[in-house]
């Protein structure tokens, strides 16, 4: 569920209104000046053109915010603050320079301020509903290198998280750009694995960092003939550490793009958005597997999705109806197979929702009869 949906709606309306006004001022500044001002003057079209250019830039900036997957409440509140500045500026303009405007012009200034006020209020209320993502992802560029990082806290214990992270064949189940991963040789430091892309392209990766139960790193052999990405050097480190109530894993990626100066510059620009989204998706997929395996070991069933977690307390007592409980336990035992099923192209990763299992558990516990 997109908790920023309300904010995006009002930001989008604000962007459309700003772009419409900006284009109007740029195309017909003379006509707008004749409607707004009491007496014509040479400076009026110039000022309106400048205002139109500023509104277009503002509108384009809002479009980028609407499309930003990682939109934050702070960004939305900042835009609402800018809108409040427009409203106050409009009021000050009418108070200090009211005689310059015609009656229609004064009405237009008040009407626009009122519309902007609606945008500001809607954005502010929308910002209060935004929930920060659990995956803390960031991308920076330093000395030509792209440095990407994501951190995700999970409720599973550290050994479980390590077990999931070090399941190399299972890496293909959480990385959307991979169809298969196989271990070629060795284990631990020096281990080599081969990764396959969706079209059969493949390359090898060598483990050059290994600390049992804590961290491992791989250097990607980007010199492979059919390596599909414009990257000259790529290195990743996966690590896990204990945290209150569970553990947290972190992924560090360092990449150096290849190609011409223009190609590298464009790649770095695109990578700021793409790398962050890819790492966030990867972290969420891994967190789902961590939670499923951890809950299985703890004797409960963790369910991913907006409805939360189905824990052991939601499971029926065996004494109520042993046969019904066995059927429910069999369903729970199938969860690892469902969660680890390989992805199919064009279809989302399988997710088990709470109503499918938890609600059934409660019905069994309530009346002793399985639905």
Residue frames as qw, qx, qy, qz and C-alpha x, y, z in Angstrom:
[[0.000, 0.888, 0.460, 0.000, 0.00, 0.00, 0.00],
 [0.409, 0.385, -0.014, 0.827, 1.35, 3.41, -0.99],
 [0.310, -0.670, -0.502, 0.450, 0.99, 5.57, 2.12],
 [0.173, -0.376, 0.117, 0.903, 2.00, 8.61, 0.07],
 [0.230, 0.468, 0.744, 0.418, -0.96, 8.31, -2.31],
 [0.036, -0.899, -0.416, 0.134, -2.84, 11.34, -0.93],
 [0.286, -0.720, 0.205, 0.598, 0.28, 13.47, -1.01],
 [0.354, -0.036, 0.676, 0.645, 1.01, 12.39, -4.59],
 [0.192, 0.690, 0.667, 0.204, -2.51, 13.33, -5.70],
 [0.083, -0.951, -0.190, 0.230, -2.27, 16.87, -4.37],
 [0.379, -0.535, 0.429, 0.621, 1.30, 17.27, -5.59],
 [0.372, 0.238, 0.730, 0.522, 0.14, 16.20, -9.04],
 [0.101, 0.856, 0.501, 0.077, -2.73, 18.70, -9.03],
 [0.268, -0.854, 0.073, 0.440, -0.33, 21.39, -7.87],
 [0.435, -0.251, 0.585, 0.637, 2.09, 20.50, -10.65],
 [0.309, 0.515, 0.690, 0.404, -0.61, 20.60, -13.35],
 [0.035, -0.939, -0.329, 0.091, -1.93, 23.96, -12.14],
 [0.353, -0.731, 0.249, 0.528, 1.55, 25.47, -11.93],
 [0.428, -0.032, 0.660, 0.617, 2.52, 24.25, -15.40],
 [0.226, 0.707, 0.623, 0.248, -0.74, 25.55, -16.89],
 [0.121, -0.957, -0.128, 0.230, -0.24, 29.00, -15.39],
 [0.449, -0.546, 0.413, 0.574, 3.43, 29.05, -16.34],
 [0.418, 0.230, 0.680, 0.557, 2.75, 28.20, -19.98],
 [0.117, 0.858, 0.490, 0.100, -0.01, 30.81, -20.13],
 [0.237, -0.897, 0.058, 0.367, 2.28, 33.55, -18.83],
 [0.449, -0.339, 0.563, 0.605, 5.02, 32.56, -21.29],
 [0.349, 0.390, 0.714, 0.465, 2.76, 32.34, -24.33],
 [0.001, -0.751, -0.412, -0.516, 0.52, 35.36, -23.72],
 [0.408, -0.298, -0.422, 0.753, 2.14, 37.71, -21.22],
 [0.045, -0.120, -0.140, -0.982, 0.55, 40.75, -22.85],
 [0.508, -0.415, -0.533, -0.534, -2.99, 39.43, -22.57],
 [0.620, -0.428, -0.586, 0.297, -2.42, 38.34, -18.97],
 [0.295, -0.125, -0.226, 0.920, -1.00, 41.79, -18.12],
 [0.225, -0.266, -0.299, -0.888, -4.02, 43.50, -19.66],
 [0.618, -0.475, -0.557, -0.285, -6.34, 41.44, -17.46],
 [0.654, -0.360, -0.489, 0.451, -4.37, 41.67, -14.24],
 [0.360, -0.227, -0.168, 0.889, -3.19, 45.28, -14.13],
 [0.143, 0.790, 0.409, -0.434, -5.07, 48.56, -14.01],
 [0.319, 0.884, -0.178, -0.292, -2.81, 50.46, -16.40],
 [0.930, 0.279, 0.007, 0.241, -0.49, 48.84, -18.99],
 [0.200, -0.880, 0.407, 0.142, 3.29, 49.26, -18.56],
 [0.605, 0.566, -0.555, -0.079, 6.32, 47.82, -20.44],
 [0.049, -0.452, 0.834, -0.313, 7.62, 45.97, -17.38],
 [0.745, -0.068, 0.385, -0.540, 4.48, 43.89, -16.85],
 [0.917, 0.303, -0.192, -0.175, 4.96, 41.29, -19.67],
 [0.411, 0.545, -0.668, 0.297, 8.61, 40.86, -18.67],
 [0.334, -0.344, 0.673, -0.564, 7.68, 40.15, -15.05],
 [0.858, 0.070, 0.228, -0.455, 4.96, 37.72, -16.09],
 [0.781, 0.442, -0.440, -0.026, 7.36, 35.84, -18.38],
 [0.159, 0.466, -0.753, 0.437, 9.82, 35.45, -15.52],
 [0.579, -0.165, 0.534, -0.593, 7.01, 34.31, -13.23],
 [0.898, 0.254, -0.084, -0.350, 5.87, 31.83, -15.89],
 [0.586, 0.476, -0.638, 0.150, 9.36, 30.36, -16.19],
 [0.124, -0.361, 0.743, -0.549, 9.57, 29.94, -12.43],
 [0.755, -0.004, 0.328, -0.568, 6.18, 28.25, -12.29],
 [0.853, 0.352, -0.340, -0.181, 7.21, 25.79, -15.01],
 [0.354, 0.437, -0.750, 0.348, 10.37, 24.87, -13.13],
 [0.403, -0.223, 0.614, -0.642, 8.34, 24.49, -9.94],
 [0.855, 0.144, 0.068, -0.494, 5.79, 22.29, -11.71],
 [0.736, 0.402, -0.544, 0.000, 8.47, 20.06, -13.24],
 [0.063, 0.393, -0.772, 0.496, 10.03, 19.64, -9.81],
 [0.637, -0.078, 0.453, -0.619, 6.67, 18.52, -8.44],
 [0.866, 0.291, -0.266, -0.308, 6.33, 16.00, -11.28],
 [0.483, 0.409, -0.734, 0.247, 9.64, 14.45, -10.21],
 [0.258, -0.251, 0.690, -0.628, 8.43, 14.28, -6.61],
 [0.810, 0.078, 0.129, -0.566, 5.20, 12.58, -7.64],
 [0.854, 0.337, -0.384, -0.094, 7.20, 9.94, -9.51],
 [0.124, 0.544, -0.737, 0.381, 9.70, 9.49, -6.67],
 [0.738, -0.231, -0.627, -0.096, 9.13, 6.09, -5.09],
 [0.564, -0.232, -0.536, 0.584, 10.92, 7.24, -1.93],
 [0.111, -0.673, -0.132, -0.719, 8.87, 10.41, -1.40],
 [0.387, -0.178, -0.667, 0.610, 9.28, 11.61, 2.19],
 [0.181, -0.828, -0.520, 0.106, 7.01, 13.59, 4.47],
 [0.355, -0.599, 0.026, 0.717, 9.69, 16.27, 4.77],
 [0.216, 0.044, 0.551, 0.805, 9.73, 16.87, 1.02],
 [0.085, -0.634, -0.684, -0.352, 5.94, 17.24, 0.93],
 [0.322, -0.803, -0.352, 0.358, 5.88, 19.59, 3.91],
 [0.351, -0.351, 0.228, 0.837, 8.59, 21.70, 2.25],
 [0.073, 0.323, 0.622, 0.710, 6.40, 22.10, -0.86],
 [0.247, -0.769, -0.588, -0.056, 3.45, 23.04, 1.36],
 [0.393, -0.641, -0.119, 0.648, 5.69, 25.66, 2.94],
 [0.227, -0.052, 0.435, 0.870, 6.47, 27.09, -0.49],
 [0.100, -0.575, -0.676, -0.450, 2.75, 27.20, -1.23],
 [0.349, -0.778, -0.424, 0.307, 2.19, 29.04, 2.05],
 [0.350, -0.388, 0.146, 0.840, 4.84, 31.53, 0.94],
 [0.079, 0.292, 0.600, 0.741, 2.89, 32.11, -2.30],
 [0.250, -0.735, -0.619, -0.123, -0.30, 32.76, -0.29],
 [0.398, -0.709, -0.200, 0.547, 1.41, 35.22, 2.04],
 [0.313, -0.159, 0.356, 0.866, 3.12, 36.90, -0.91],
 [0.005, -0.512, -0.653, -0.558, -0.22, 37.30, -2.67],
 [0.319, -0.813, -0.470, 0.129, -1.75, 38.90, 0.42],
 [0.415, -0.561, 0.030, 0.716, 1.21, 41.25, 0.80],
 [0.258, 0.126, 0.519, 0.805, 1.06, 42.18, -2.87],
 [0.113, -0.688, -0.603, -0.388, -2.61, 43.17, -2.65],
 [0.411, -0.793, -0.312, 0.324, -2.02, 45.12, 0.57],
 [0.405, -0.540, 0.177, 0.716, 1.07, 47.02, -0.61],
 [0.037, -0.226, 0.531, 0.816, 0.40, 47.31, -4.34],
 [0.361, 0.472, 0.780, -0.199, -3.35, 46.80, -4.64],
 [0.328, 0.757, 0.090, -0.557, -3.96, 49.91, -6.80],
 [0.006, 0.457, -0.710, -0.536, -1.75, 48.44, -9.54],
 [0.126, 0.139, 0.968, 0.168, -4.25, 45.63, -10.14],
 [0.417, -0.189, -0.378, -0.805, -7.62, 45.82, -11.83],
 [0.690, -0.206, 0.348, -0.600, -10.70, 44.50, -10.09],
 [0.951, 0.188, -0.180, -0.165, -10.48, 41.32, -12.16],
 [0.519, 0.500, -0.595, 0.355, -6.77, 41.11, -11.41],
 [0.271, -0.417, 0.610, -0.617, -7.34, 41.32, -7.66],
 [0.873, -0.041, 0.180, -0.451, -10.00, 38.61, -7.92],
 [0.849, 0.366, -0.380, 0.025, -7.60, 36.42, -9.91],
 [0.216, 0.511, -0.675, 0.487, -4.85, 36.82, -7.29],
 [0.543, -0.273, 0.516, -0.604, -7.27, 35.87, -4.50],
 [0.931, 0.141, -0.022, -0.336, -8.64, 32.89, -6.47],
 [0.693, 0.441, -0.540, 0.183, -5.19, 31.53, -7.25],
 [0.050, -0.454, 0.681, -0.572, -4.16, 31.92, -3.60],
 [0.750, -0.142, 0.331, -0.554, -7.26, 29.99, -2.56],
 [0.924, 0.270, -0.238, -0.127, -6.48, 27.14, -4.96],
 [0.447, 0.497, -0.634, 0.389, -2.88, 27.02, -3.75],
 [0.389, -0.400, 0.559, -0.614, -4.17, 26.90, -0.16],
 [0.931, 0.008, 0.078, -0.356, -6.18, 23.76, -1.03],
 [0.785, 0.407, -0.437, 0.164, -3.04, 22.17, -2.46],
 [0.110, 0.542, -0.624, 0.552, -1.01, 23.12, 0.62],
 [0.634, -0.291, 0.441, -0.565, -3.55, 21.68, 3.05],
 [0.960, 0.157, -0.065, -0.221, -4.02, 18.49, 1.04],
 [0.630, 0.493, -0.525, 0.288, -0.27, 17.97, 0.77],
 [0.132, -0.505, 0.618, -0.588, 0.25, 18.56, 4.48],
 [0.803, -0.153, 0.327, -0.474, -2.47, 16.10, 5.44],
 [0.919, 0.321, -0.223, -0.051, -1.06, 13.61, 2.95],
 [0.347, 0.594, -0.615, 0.387, 2.43, 14.03, 4.39],
 [0.463, -0.426, 0.560, -0.539, 1.16, 13.02, 7.84],
 [0.937, 0.039, 0.182, -0.295, 0.06, 9.67, 6.42],
 [0.644, 0.576, -0.502, 0.045, 3.41, 8.80, 4.86],
 [0.855, -0.463, 0.230, 0.026, 5.13, 5.87, 6.57],
 [0.060, 0.750, -0.628, -0.200, 8.91, 5.71, 6.03],
 [0.862, 0.233, -0.426, -0.144, 10.04, 2.54, 4.21],
 [0.852, -0.491, 0.178, 0.041, 11.57, -0.19, 6.36],
 [0.823, 0.145, 0.154, 0.527, 14.46, -0.50, 3.92],
 [0.146, -0.907, 0.081, 0.386, 16.89, 2.41, 4.35],
 [0.766, 0.295, 0.333, 0.464, 18.46, 2.79, 0.91],
 [0.023, -0.911, 0.108, 0.398, 20.85, 5.45, -0.33],
 [0.790, 0.352, 0.240, 0.441, 23.02, 6.07, -3.40],
 [0.132, -0.905, 0.150, 0.376, 25.92, 8.50, -3.70],
 [0.785, 0.537, -0.003, 0.309, 28.55, 9.20, -6.35],
 [0.404, -0.850, 0.266, 0.210, 32.15, 9.84, -5.33],
 [0.169, -0.613, 0.656, 0.408, 35.18, 10.13, -7.61],
 [0.469, 0.309, -0.636, -0.530, 33.39, 8.39, -10.45],
 [0.186, -0.039, -0.976, 0.110, 32.23, 5.50, -8.26],
 [0.584, -0.400, -0.270, -0.653, 28.63, 4.70, -7.44],
 [0.105, 0.113, -0.847, 0.509, 28.23, 3.81, -3.77],
 [0.615, -0.330, -0.348, -0.626, 24.90, 2.18, -2.92],
 [0.076, 0.107, -0.852, 0.507, 23.76, 0.95, 0.47],
 [0.623, -0.387, -0.317, -0.601, 20.60, -0.55, 1.94],
 [0.035, 0.157, -0.835, 0.525, 19.88, -1.58, 5.51],
 [0.639, -0.303, -0.401, -0.583, 16.86, -3.55, 6.71],
 [0.258, -0.268, 0.758, -0.535, 15.87, -4.59, 10.22],
 [0.652, -0.109, -0.634, -0.403, 14.00, -7.89, 10.57],
 [0.676, -0.493, 0.256, -0.485, 12.40, -9.79, 13.42],
 [0.968, 0.060, -0.238, 0.042, 14.37, -12.96, 12.75],
 [0.662, -0.659, 0.248, 0.254, 17.46, -13.96, 14.77],
 [0.063, 0.784, -0.511, -0.345, 20.94, -13.38, 13.33],
 [0.382, -0.203, 0.875, 0.216, 21.66, -17.06, 12.51],
 [0.543, 0.543, 0.637, -0.075, 18.47, -17.27, 10.47],
 [0.312, 0.903, -0.048, -0.292, 19.29, -14.10, 8.54],
 [0.140, -0.626, 0.703, 0.307, 22.78, -15.41, 7.85],
 [0.515, 0.090, 0.848, 0.087, 21.38, -18.72, 6.66],
 [0.510, 0.741, 0.417, -0.131, 19.07, -16.96, 4.21],
 [0.155, 0.905, -0.266, -0.292, 21.75, -14.56, 2.97],
 [0.180, -0.537, 0.788, 0.240, 24.30, -17.29, 2.42],
 [0.678, 0.303, 0.668, -0.046, 21.84, -19.45, 0.46],
 [0.088, -0.416, 0.464, 0.777, 23.44, -18.64, -2.89],
 [0.055, 0.270, 0.841, 0.466, 21.04, -20.57, -5.16],
 [0.049, -0.726, -0.656, 0.201, 18.20, -18.83, -3.32],
 [0.157, -0.446, 0.068, 0.879, 19.69, -15.47, -4.34],
 [0.017, -0.113, -0.663, -0.740, 17.93, -15.87, -7.70],
 [0.165, -0.601, -0.780, -0.052, 14.57, -16.00, -5.92],
 [0.203, -0.797, -0.331, 0.462, 14.96, -12.48, -4.51],
 [0.160, -0.477, 0.333, 0.797, 17.02, -10.72, -7.22],
 [0.628, 0.602, 0.336, -0.360, 14.70, -9.81, -10.10],
 [0.399, 0.755, -0.421, -0.308, 17.53, -9.57, -12.62],
 [0.045, -0.396, 0.916, 0.036, 18.61, -13.18, -12.04],
 [0.824, 0.017, -0.296, -0.483, 17.04, -16.42, -13.21],
 [0.960, -0.168, -0.201, 0.096, 19.50, -18.84, -11.57],
 [0.063, -0.810, 0.545, -0.207, 22.58, -18.88, -9.33],
 [0.981, -0.064, -0.175, 0.048, 24.83, -21.90, -8.97],
 [0.462, -0.762, 0.436, 0.128, 27.97, -22.50, -6.92],
 [0.709, 0.592, -0.380, -0.050, 30.80, -23.39, -9.29],
 [0.741, 0.154, -0.523, 0.391, 33.58, -24.23, -6.84],
 [0.303, 0.178, -0.537, 0.767, 34.68, -23.95, -3.21],
 [0.408, -0.763, -0.490, -0.106, 33.00, -22.49, -0.17],
 [0.466, -0.757, -0.106, 0.447, 33.68, -19.48, 2.01],
 [0.038, -0.818, 0.311, 0.483, 36.62, -17.31, 0.94],
 [0.085, -0.373, 0.776, 0.502, 37.48, -17.97, -2.69],
 [0.476, 0.378, 0.787, -0.108, 34.16, -19.55, -3.55],
 [0.085, 0.159, -0.472, -0.863, 32.95, -18.94, -7.11],
 [0.432, 0.469, 0.705, -0.310, 29.34, -18.75, -8.18],
 [0.124, 0.117, 0.605, 0.778, 27.76, -18.28, -11.59],
 [0.297, 0.492, 0.438, -0.691, 24.80, -15.96, -12.08],
 [0.238, 0.306, 0.759, 0.524, 22.35, -16.22, -14.99],
 [0.221, 0.205, 0.045, -0.952, 20.28, -13.37, -16.36],
 [0.641, 0.343, 0.463, -0.506, 16.73, -13.73, -17.69],
 [0.693, 0.618, -0.199, -0.314, 17.96, -14.21, -21.28],
 [0.981, 0.051, -0.029, 0.184, 20.59, -16.81, -20.43],
 [0.347, 0.742, -0.368, 0.441, 23.52, -14.40, -20.18],
 [0.838, -0.510, -0.158, 0.113, 25.86, -15.43, -17.38],
 [0.264, 0.734, -0.435, 0.449, 28.96, -14.36, -15.50],
 [0.738, -0.223, -0.547, 0.326, 30.97, -15.49, -12.50],
 [0.262, -0.844, 0.165, -0.438, 31.48, -13.86, -9.11],
 [0.672, 0.125, -0.600, 0.415, 34.29, -14.63, -6.64],
 [0.580, -0.786, -0.211, -0.032, 34.01, -14.37, -2.84],
 [0.515, 0.470, -0.334, 0.634, 36.84, -12.11, -1.65],
 [0.183, -0.399, 0.482, -0.758, 35.55, -11.48, 1.89],
 [0.713, -0.291, -0.587, -0.249, 34.17, -14.03, 4.31],
 [0.097, -0.296, 0.673, -0.671, 33.45, -13.87, 8.05],
 [0.309, -0.258, -0.910, -0.102, 31.36, -16.83, 9.14],
 [0.226, -0.632, -0.701, 0.240, 27.99, -15.74, 10.50],
 [0.146, -0.685, -0.179, 0.691, 28.66, -12.05, 9.87],
 [0.324, 0.790, -0.127, -0.505, 29.64, -10.96, 6.37],
 [0.687, 0.054, 0.571, 0.447, 30.73, -11.98, 2.89],
 [0.216, 0.751, -0.140, -0.608, 31.69, -10.08, -0.26],
 [0.750, 0.298, 0.530, 0.261, 31.79, -10.85, -3.97],
 [0.000, -0.570, 0.359, 0.739, 33.65, -9.29, -6.86],
 [0.743, 0.521, 0.359, -0.222, 31.76, -9.58, -10.13],
 [0.490, -0.154, 0.586, 0.627, 33.69, -10.61, -13.25],
 [0.397, 0.746, 0.213, -0.491, 32.30, -7.86, -15.46],
 [0.047, 0.552, -0.635, -0.538, 34.79, -8.76, -18.19],
 [0.519, 0.197, 0.832, 0.008, 32.60, -11.72, -19.19],
 [0.130, 0.082, 0.627, 0.764, 31.67, -11.63, -22.86],
 [0.233, -0.527, -0.627, -0.525, 27.93, -11.47, -22.27],
 [0.223, -0.408, -0.551, 0.693, 27.87, -9.47, -19.03],
 [0.161, 0.691, 0.614, 0.347, 24.80, -7.29, -19.71],
 [0.208, -0.932, -0.248, 0.162, 25.54, -4.10, -17.76],
 [0.470, 0.738, -0.132, 0.467, 27.81, -1.12, -18.63],
 [0.565, -0.796, 0.202, -0.076, 29.93, -1.57, -15.49],
 [0.511, 0.621, -0.563, 0.193, 33.71, -1.90, -15.47],
 [0.283, 0.165, -0.810, 0.487, 34.07, -2.91, -11.81],
 [0.635, -0.460, -0.179, -0.595, 31.43, -4.15, -9.37],
 [0.341, 0.104, -0.823, 0.442, 31.83, -5.30, -5.78],
 [0.581, -0.534, -0.206, -0.578, 29.24, -6.10, -3.12],
 [0.171, 0.167, -0.816, 0.526, 29.36, -6.83, 0.61],
 [0.636, -0.475, -0.414, -0.446, 26.51, -8.46, 2.56],
 [0.216, 0.198, -0.721, 0.628, 26.57, -8.30, 6.37],
 [0.579, -0.579, -0.472, -0.327, 24.30, -9.00, 9.33],
 [0.164, 0.261, -0.599, 0.739, 24.37, -7.80, 12.93],
 [0.255, -0.487, -0.802, 0.234, 22.27, -8.34, 16.02],
 [0.140, -0.339, -0.038, -0.930, 19.65, -5.74, 16.89],
 [0.317, 0.034, 0.654, -0.686, 17.04, -5.41, 19.61],
 [0.703, 0.308, 0.360, -0.530, 14.24, -7.80, 18.81],
 [0.882, 0.421, 0.210, 0.018, 16.05, -9.48, 15.92],
 [0.621, -0.206, 0.361, 0.664, 18.77, -8.55, 13.46],
 [0.352, 0.856, 0.003, -0.379, 19.59, -6.13, 10.66],
 [0.756, 0.080, 0.426, 0.490, 21.32, -6.87, 7.38],
 [0.091, 0.842, -0.139, -0.513, 23.17, -4.41, 5.17],
 [0.780, 0.358, 0.368, 0.359, 24.17, -4.54, 1.51],
 [0.106, -0.785, 0.234, 0.564, 26.96, -2.32, 0.20],
 [0.758, 0.466, 0.367, 0.271, 27.47, -2.04, -3.56],
 [0.157, -0.736, 0.279, 0.596, 30.37, -0.21, -5.23],
 [0.716, 0.475, 0.468, 0.209, 30.31, 0.15, -9.01],
 [0.154, -0.547, 0.330, 0.754, 32.43, 1.89, -11.64],
 [0.696, 0.614, 0.291, -0.234, 30.63, 2.50, -14.96],
 [0.514, -0.175, 0.551, 0.633, 32.39, 2.02, -18.28],
 [0.425, 0.713, 0.499, 0.249, 32.13, 3.68, -21.68],
 [0.319, 0.534, 0.070, 0.780, 32.58, 7.24, -22.88],
 [0.092, -0.005, -0.428, 0.899, 32.49, 10.25, -20.59],
 [0.485, -0.115, -0.136, -0.856, 28.90, 10.95, -21.62],
 [0.719, -0.159, -0.638, -0.227, 27.85, 7.33, -21.14],
 [0.467, -0.116, -0.683, 0.549, 29.37, 7.20, -17.66],
 [0.107, -0.033, 0.255, -0.960, 27.73, 10.49, -16.71],
 [0.617, -0.136, -0.313, -0.709, 24.29, 9.34, -17.89],
 [0.686, -0.142, -0.713, 0.038, 24.71, 5.99, -16.15],
 [0.273, -0.064, -0.601, 0.748, 25.61, 7.68, -12.86],
 [0.330, -0.078, 0.048, -0.940, 22.59, 9.94, -13.19],
 [0.728, -0.136, -0.454, -0.495, 20.22, 7.03, -13.82],
 [0.583, -0.013, -0.761, 0.283, 21.86, 4.88, -11.16],
 [0.081, -0.174, 0.477, -0.858, 20.90, 7.28, -8.38],
 [0.679, -0.042, 0.093, -0.727, 17.27, 6.26, -8.83],
 [0.828, 0.140, -0.476, -0.261, 17.61, 2.75, -10.22],
 [0.440, 0.221, -0.776, 0.395, 20.16, 1.39, -7.72],
 [0.255, -0.162, 0.537, -0.787, 18.10, 2.64, -4.79],
 [0.781, 0.037, -0.022, -0.623, 14.92, 0.98, -6.06],
 [0.766, 0.222, -0.601, -0.054, 16.70, -2.28, -6.91],
 [0.265, 0.220, -0.766, 0.542, 18.35, -2.51, -3.50],
 [0.456, -0.112, 0.395, -0.790, 15.12, -1.67, -1.68],
 [0.852, 0.093, -0.237, -0.458, 13.27, -4.42, -3.59],
 [0.641, 0.250, -0.702, 0.186, 16.07, -6.87, -2.85],
 [0.001, -0.227, 0.683, -0.695, 16.04, -6.01, 0.85],
 [0.651, -0.056, 0.205, -0.728, 12.28, -6.41, 1.10],
 [0.856, 0.155, -0.422, -0.257, 12.37, -9.78, -0.66],
 [0.480, 0.242, -0.744, 0.396, 15.15, -10.99, 1.63],
 [0.251, -0.212, 0.530, -0.782, 13.33, -9.70, 4.69],
 [0.807, -0.024, -0.079, -0.585, 10.26, -11.71, 3.70],
 [0.810, 0.158, -0.563, 0.040, 12.35, -14.89, 3.50],
 [0.194, 0.287, -0.679, 0.647, 14.06, -14.08, 6.81],
 [0.493, -0.173, 0.330, -0.786, 10.71, -13.58, 8.50],
 [0.871, 0.038, -0.273, -0.407, 9.20, -16.75, 7.05],
 [0.708, 0.182, -0.640, 0.238, 12.12, -18.93, 8.08],
 [0.051, 0.281, -0.601, 0.746, 12.46, -17.30, 11.51],
 [0.635, -0.158, 0.188, -0.733, 8.78, -17.70, 12.31],
 [0.867, 0.085, -0.441, -0.215, 8.88, -21.31, 11.14],
 [0.522, 0.204, -0.692, 0.454, 11.70, -22.05, 13.54],
 [0.145, -0.197, 0.499, -0.832, 9.89, -20.23, 16.35],
 [0.091, 0.292, 0.935, -0.179, 6.76, -22.34, 15.85],
 [0.320, 0.661, 0.366, -0.572, 4.58, -19.65, 14.29],
 [0.535, 0.464, 0.530, 0.466, 3.79, -18.43, 10.80],
 [0.097, -0.551, 0.008, 0.829, 4.87, -14.98, 9.67],
 [0.467, 0.636, 0.585, 0.188, 2.78, -13.50, 6.91],
 [0.281, -0.162, 0.172, 0.930, 4.07, -10.67, 4.71],
 [0.025, 0.586, 0.591, 0.554, 1.91, -7.86, 3.48],
 [0.109, -0.480, 0.068, -0.868, 0.03, -4.82, 4.68],
 [0.714, -0.509, -0.269, -0.398, -2.10, -6.84, 7.13],
 [0.358, -0.717, 0.508, -0.317, 0.86, -7.66, 9.36],
 [0.206, 0.358, -0.904, 0.108, 1.93, -10.91, 11.03],
 [0.864, -0.267, -0.217, -0.369, 0.11, -14.08, 11.94],
 [0.004, 0.548, -0.763, 0.343, 1.90, -15.43, 15.01],
 [0.279, -0.026, -0.954, 0.110, 1.63, -18.59, 17.04],
 [0.198, 0.203, 0.621, -0.731, -1.05, -17.02, 19.24],
 [0.558, 0.282, -0.152, -0.765, -3.37, -16.94, 16.18],
 [0.412, 0.140, -0.873, -0.220, -3.03, -20.71, 15.74],
 [0.762, -0.383, -0.152, -0.499, -5.77, -22.93, 17.24],
 [0.413, -0.464, 0.731, -0.280, -5.19, -25.15, 20.21],
 [0.301, 0.156, -0.902, -0.268, -4.88, -28.82, 19.19],
 [0.115, 0.179, 0.883, -0.419, -7.34, -29.83, 21.92],
 [0.465, 0.347, 0.130, -0.804, -10.17, -28.02, 20.15],
 [0.881, 0.391, 0.122, -0.239, -10.18, -30.25, 17.09],
 [0.569, -0.443, 0.580, 0.380, -7.07, -32.36, 16.40],
 [0.625, 0.386, 0.583, 0.346, -8.08, -33.12, 12.82],
 [0.241, 0.946, 0.183, 0.117, -8.67, -29.46, 11.98],
 [0.331, -0.858, 0.323, 0.223, -5.40, -28.49, 13.63],
 [0.668, -0.154, 0.599, 0.413, -3.47, -31.08, 11.61],
 [0.517, 0.661, 0.445, 0.314, -4.95, -29.69, 8.38],
 [0.001, 0.999, -0.016, 0.031, -3.96, -26.17, 9.40],
 [0.536, -0.641, 0.463, 0.298, -0.46, -27.30, 10.39],
 [0.695, 0.201, 0.561, 0.402, -0.10, -28.94, 6.99],
 [0.330, 0.884, 0.242, 0.226, -1.00, -25.65, 5.33],
 [0.265, -0.928, 0.240, 0.103, 1.59, -23.85, 7.44],
 [0.705, -0.319, 0.525, 0.354, 4.24, -26.43, 6.51],
 [0.638, 0.512, 0.439, 0.370, 3.72, -25.60, 2.84],
 [0.013, 0.982, 0.042, -0.181, 4.64, -21.93, 3.35],
 [0.407, -0.595, 0.494, 0.487, 8.40, -22.44, 2.78],
 [0.511, 0.220, 0.705, 0.440, 7.66, -24.03, -0.59],
 [0.242, 0.864, 0.431, 0.098, 5.36, -21.18, -1.58],
 [0.168, -0.944, 0.096, 0.266, 7.75, -18.46, -0.42],
 [0.382, -0.531, 0.602, 0.458, 10.78, -20.01, -2.10],
 [0.711, 0.471, 0.513, 0.095, 9.05, -20.86, -5.38],
 [0.416, -0.088, 0.361, 0.830, 11.06, -19.57, -8.37],
 [0.262, 0.578, 0.102, -0.766, 9.76, -16.42, -10.00],
 [0.541, 0.444, 0.644, 0.309, 7.99, -16.59, -13.33],
 [0.213, -0.016, 0.239, 0.947, 8.63, -13.85, -15.81],
 [0.235, -0.355, -0.393, -0.815, 5.89, -11.26, -15.82],
 [0.635, -0.582, -0.462, -0.213, 4.42, -12.46, -12.51],
 [0.209, -0.766, 0.378, -0.477, 5.10, -11.03, -9.05],
 [0.217, 0.235, -0.887, 0.334, 6.81, -13.00, -6.31],
 [0.547, -0.460, -0.663, -0.223, 4.30, -15.18, -4.42],
 [0.075, -0.316, 0.476, -0.817, 3.08, -13.62, -1.17],
 [0.351, -0.411, -0.840, 0.047, 0.95, -15.25, 1.48],
 [0.194, -0.495, 0.007, -0.847, -1.63, -12.89, 2.91],
 [0.153, -0.141, 0.729, -0.652, -3.01, -12.88, 6.39],
 [0.701, 0.050, 0.142, -0.697, -6.69, -13.52, 5.58],
 [0.741, 0.253, -0.565, -0.260, -5.77, -16.75, 3.80],
 [0.586, 0.064, -0.750, 0.298, -4.27, -18.32, 6.92],
 [0.045, 0.084, -0.584, 0.806, -4.80, -16.25, 10.05],
 [0.563, -0.072, 0.034, -0.823, -8.54, -15.77, 9.61],
 [0.790, -0.014, -0.562, -0.245, -8.95, -19.47, 9.01],
 [0.420, 0.089, -0.746, 0.509, -6.96, -20.14, 12.17],
 [0.222, -0.085, 0.419, -0.876, -9.24, -17.93, 14.19],
 [0.725, -0.048, -0.234, -0.646, -12.36, -19.62, 12.78],
 [0.718, 0.021, -0.694, 0.054, -10.97, -23.02, 13.73],
 [0.237, 0.072, -0.666, 0.704, -10.08, -21.79, 17.19],
 [0.371, -0.105, 0.181, -0.904, -13.50, -20.21, 17.65],
 [0.807, 0.004, 0.055, -0.588, -15.82, -23.07, 16.72],
 [0.581, -0.298, 0.758, -0.006, -13.55, -26.09, 16.37],
 [0.750, 0.435, 0.496, 0.051, -14.49, -26.65, 12.75],
 [0.340, -0.274, 0.434, 0.788, -12.17, -25.89, 9.83],
 [0.464, 0.614, 0.081, -0.633, -13.68, -23.69, 7.12]]
